[in-house]
């Protein structure tokens, strides 16, 4: 009986540990999607999302398109002086994650559903994915350049979504101080923009 109880406790502990782990993403598919001119023609902002979740492959493709490494030490989005000061935080139903672009991995920062905390609009809680673009001001050439560089990442997200039939909208309306505290970011890091992604409703 004791052995059975110990086994059950171990299984329960392991299942809790597994559910709160980092997420290993598959390598991004780089030979898919619509031609650039078609994606530009279909690029738009959408503020209604279904509750369907993106697959791990779609998530990997999207994050790589946004700010992944397309060369050994260069990314898909340019930065002034190649400072590479911008990083992505991913808010899913399961928790908040840091996108490790080199390892194709989402590193768990905080467990729980915090999607509604990423913006002041009602629909952010419905979007299966909210992306936070964060600047490390210690690395940045300047805050002004960081905002410019942030725009490149946001547009990459828009183009990927247009190419893959996903809905997205960039958002500047969020409680920066509360979100900064939620992520427990140091004072040298600043959230510049948030962006919701999902399947159209």
C-alpha positions as CSV (number, residue, x, y, z in Angstrom):
1,X,0.0,0.0,0.0
2,X,2.8,2.4,0.9
3,X,4.6,1.5,-2.3
4,X,1.4,2.3,-4.3
5,X,0.9,5.6,-2.5
6,X,4.5,6.6,-3.2
7,X,4.1,5.7,-6.9
8,X,0.9,7.8,-7.1
9,X,2.6,10.8,-5.4
10,X,5.6,10.5,-7.8
11,X,3.3,10.3,-10.9
12,X,1.4,13.4,-9.7
13,X,4.6,15.3,-9.0
14,X,5.9,14.4,-12.4
15,X,2.7,15.4,-14.2
16,X,2.8,18.8,-12.4
17,X,6.4,19.3,-13.4
18,X,5.8,18.3,-17.0
19,X,2.9,20.7,-17.4
20,X,5.0,23.6,-16.1
21,X,8.1,23.0,-18.2
22,X,9.7,24.8,-21.0
23,X,8.4,24.1,-24.5
24,X,10.8,22.8,-27.2
25,X,9.7,24.1,-30.6
26,X,10.3,22.2,-33.8
27,X,12.7,23.8,-36.3
28,X,10.9,26.5,-38.3
29,X,9.7,25.6,-41.9
30,X,11.3,28.1,-44.2
31,X,10.0,27.0,-47.5
32,X,6.2,27.7,-47.0
33,X,3.8,30.5,-47.4
34,X,2.4,32.9,-50.0
35,X,4.5,35.1,-52.3
36,X,5.6,38.4,-50.7
37,X,3.4,40.6,-52.9
38,X,0.3,38.5,-52.1
39,X,1.1,38.6,-48.4
40,X,1.5,42.4,-48.6
41,X,-1.9,42.6,-50.4
42,X,-3.6,40.5,-47.7
43,X,-1.9,42.2,-44.7
44,X,-4.4,43.7,-42.3
45,X,-5.3,44.2,-38.6
46,X,-7.9,41.9,-37.1
47,X,-9.4,42.2,-33.6
48,X,-11.6,39.1,-33.5
49,X,-10.0,35.7,-32.7
50,X,-11.3,32.2,-32.4
51,X,-10.3,30.1,-29.4
52,X,-8.4,27.6,-31.7
53,X,-4.7,27.4,-30.6
54,X,-1.7,27.5,-32.9
55,X,0.2,24.3,-33.4
56,X,3.8,24.2,-32.1
57,X,5.0,24.2,-35.7
58,X,3.0,27.4,-36.5
59,X,4.3,29.0,-33.3
60,X,7.8,28.1,-34.2
61,X,7.4,29.5,-37.7
62,X,5.8,32.7,-36.5
63,X,8.4,33.5,-33.9
64,X,11.3,32.7,-36.2
65,X,9.7,35.0,-38.8
66,X,9.3,37.7,-36.2
67,X,12.8,37.7,-34.8
68,X,14.6,34.4,-35.3
69,X,18.1,33.8,-36.5
70,X,18.4,33.5,-40.3
71,X,22.2,33.5,-40.2
72,X,24.7,32.5,-37.5
73,X,24.6,35.8,-35.7
74,X,21.9,37.9,-37.5
75,X,18.1,37.9,-37.2
76,X,15.1,38.2,-39.5
77,X,14.5,41.7,-38.2
78,X,17.3,44.3,-38.4
79,X,18.5,46.5,-35.5
80,X,20.5,49.7,-35.6
81,X,24.2,48.9,-35.3
82,X,23.2,45.2,-35.1
83,X,22.6,45.7,-31.3
84,X,20.0,42.9,-31.3
85,X,18.4,44.5,-28.2
86,X,14.9,43.2,-28.8
87,X,13.5,39.9,-27.4
88,X,10.1,38.3,-27.5
89,X,7.9,37.2,-24.6
90,X,5.0,34.9,-25.4
91,X,1.8,34.8,-23.5
92,X,-0.2,31.7,-23.9
93,X,-3.1,30.1,-22.0
94,X,-0.6,28.0,-20.1
95,X,1.7,30.8,-19.1
96,X,4.3,33.4,-20.0
97,X,7.4,32.3,-21.9
98,X,10.6,33.8,-23.1
99,X,11.4,33.0,-26.7
100,X,14.9,31.5,-26.9
101,X,15.6,32.1,-30.6
102,X,18.9,30.2,-30.8
103,X,17.4,27.0,-29.2
104,X,13.9,27.1,-30.7
105,X,12.6,27.0,-27.2
106,X,10.0,28.8,-25.0
107,X,11.4,29.1,-21.5
108,X,8.6,29.3,-18.9
109,X,8.6,32.5,-16.9
110,X,5.3,32.3,-15.1
111,X,2.6,29.6,-15.1
112,X,-1.1,30.6,-15.5
113,X,-3.3,32.4,-18.0
114,X,-2.3,36.1,-18.1
115,X,-3.5,36.9,-21.6
116,X,-6.0,39.5,-20.3
117,X,-3.1,41.3,-18.6
118,X,-1.4,42.1,-21.9
119,X,-3.7,44.8,-23.0
120,X,-6.6,47.1,-22.3
121,X,-8.8,45.6,-25.0
122,X,-11.3,42.8,-24.3
123,X,-10.2,40.7,-27.2
124,X,-6.7,40.1,-25.8
125,X,-8.1,37.5,-23.4
126,X,-9.6,35.6,-26.4
127,X,-6.4,35.6,-28.6
128,X,-4.6,32.3,-28.1
129,X,-1.3,34.2,-28.4
130,X,0.0,37.6,-27.3
131,X,3.5,38.6,-28.1
132,X,5.4,41.2,-26.1
133,X,8.3,43.0,-27.8
134,X,10.9,44.0,-25.1
135,X,14.0,46.1,-25.5
136,X,17.1,45.7,-23.4
137,X,18.2,49.4,-23.1
138,X,21.7,48.4,-22.0
139,X,22.2,46.9,-25.5
140,X,20.2,49.4,-27.6
141,X,21.8,52.2,-29.7
142,X,18.9,54.4,-28.4
143,X,15.3,54.1,-27.3
144,X,14.3,55.8,-30.6
145,X,16.1,53.1,-32.6
146,X,14.5,50.4,-30.4
147,X,11.0,51.6,-31.4
148,X,12.0,51.6,-35.1
149,X,13.5,48.1,-34.8
150,X,10.3,47.0,-33.0
151,X,8.3,48.0,-36.0
152,X,10.3,45.6,-38.2
153,X,9.4,42.7,-35.9
154,X,5.7,43.7,-35.8
155,X,5.6,43.9,-39.6
156,X,7.3,40.4,-39.8
157,X,4.5,39.1,-37.7
158,X,1.9,40.8,-39.9
159,X,3.4,39.3,-43.0
160,X,3.6,35.8,-41.6
161,X,0.0,36.0,-40.5
162,X,-1.1,37.2,-43.9
163,X,0.8,34.4,-45.5
164,X,-0.7,31.7,-43.3
165,X,-4.3,33.0,-42.9
166,X,-3.9,34.1,-39.3
167,X,-5.4,37.2,-37.6
168,X,-3.2,39.7,-35.9
169,X,-3.2,43.3,-34.5
170,X,-0.4,45.3,-33.0
171,X,-1.4,47.1,-29.8
172,X,0.0,50.1,-27.9
173,X,-2.8,50.2,-25.3
174,X,-1.5,48.3,-22.3
175,X,-0.5,49.0,-18.7
176,X,3.2,49.1,-19.2
177,X,4.0,49.4,-15.5
178,X,1.8,46.5,-14.4
179,X,3.0,44.3,-17.3
180,X,6.6,45.1,-16.5
181,X,6.0,44.0,-12.9
182,X,4.2,40.9,-13.9
183,X,7.2,39.8,-16.0
184,X,9.6,40.9,-13.2
185,X,11.8,42.7,-15.7
186,X,14.8,44.7,-14.6
187,X,14.6,48.5,-14.9
188,X,16.9,48.4,-17.9
189,X,14.2,46.5,-20.0
190,X,11.2,48.1,-21.5
191,X,8.1,46.7,-23.2
192,X,7.6,48.6,-26.4
193,X,4.6,46.9,-28.1
194,X,2.2,44.0,-27.7
195,X,0.7,42.0,-30.6
196,X,-2.2,39.5,-30.6
197,X,-2.3,36.6,-32.9
198,X,-4.7,33.8,-33.6
199,X,-7.1,32.3,-36.1
200,X,-9.8,34.6,-37.4
201,X,-13.2,34.3,-35.9
